[in-house]
Amino acid sequence: MITAIAGGVGGSRMLRALTGVVPPERVTAVVNTGDDVVLHGLHVSPDLDTVVYTLGGAANPETGWGRAGETWEAMGELRALSAGRLAWFNLGDRDLGTHLYRTSRLGEGAGLSEVTAEIARRWGVTTRVLPMSDDRVETRVGLAGGREVGFQEYFVGLRHEVEVEQVRFDGVEAARPAPGVLEAIAGADLVVVCPSNPVVSVAPVLAVPGVGDAVADRRERVVAVSPIVAGAALRGPADRLLTELGNEASAVGVARLWAPFAGTLVVDVADAGLAAEVEAAGMRCVVAPSIMSGPAESAALARVVLATAS
């Protein structure tokens, strides 16, 4: 049984790789919801949807997020009506159906974990996909100069081009792990920390009371995959966020952050020369090709990760 801590495109691709090697029903994904946002009255869960669409074969293969074959008529009309003011975050026509359904079910009193399971069933996803919490946790980004914005405004509205001074997870102190999260971590043969952004994808999950401790309790059975290769993020602002928040944008910097939770770090062959520093940071280092550029490379990485459990 595999439990994966995941967020964003890196997490969804690692999950797809794992479920291509082991039966999907033996994998549980605990997914970041700090990115969730209410837009136009709709509850949008970007990381949950990216994971479900990817595992269900519905994700856009070029972007890794959103729906394949998407159209944008609704956003086009909203852009025209508001002179662009209300259309800074694109929601595709097909994607809107998911958000309408989620918002309606949450309004009826269903929990986010229950609704996520319903959406996953629609796509035939047999991997168990769990939000980190059914409670509201919002990633807030403090920008240089003192202004604070929600994560989506930073990431999409500002195109993550502004300097960051602080990241906090509003509401996390009162949040509870979603049903099944702690059991999935405690009962796993292996816990995988996916190559997701350490600051805004993995950290919110570990910050939910009880979750970080549960992962740390399994530390010797926890393997993480570095999202930083040769000093840079493969996509997104993870490298800049690490640097701006006083960490090192390298596999060593990742090891220093994750050593309390994970016993092993898989680093790319480009970072083989950092293996000794990773181990000095407190993690066993495994060097392997870690860029999931295609199905064969993804499967090979999944096998490397699974081999750490033997």
PyMOL commands that set and color helices and strands:
alter all, ss='L'
color gray80, all
select helices_A, chain A and resi 8-19+24-26+46-55+73-82+93-107+112-122+151-157+172-174+181-186+198-207+211-217+219-221+238-244+251-258+269-280+295-307
alter helices_A, ss='H'
color red, helices_A
select strands_A, chain A and resi 2-6+27-31+37-39+42-44+128-131+138-143+148-150+164-170+190-193+222-225+228-229+232-233+264-267+284-287
alter strands_A, ss='S'
color yellow, strands_A
deselect
rebuild
show_as cartoon
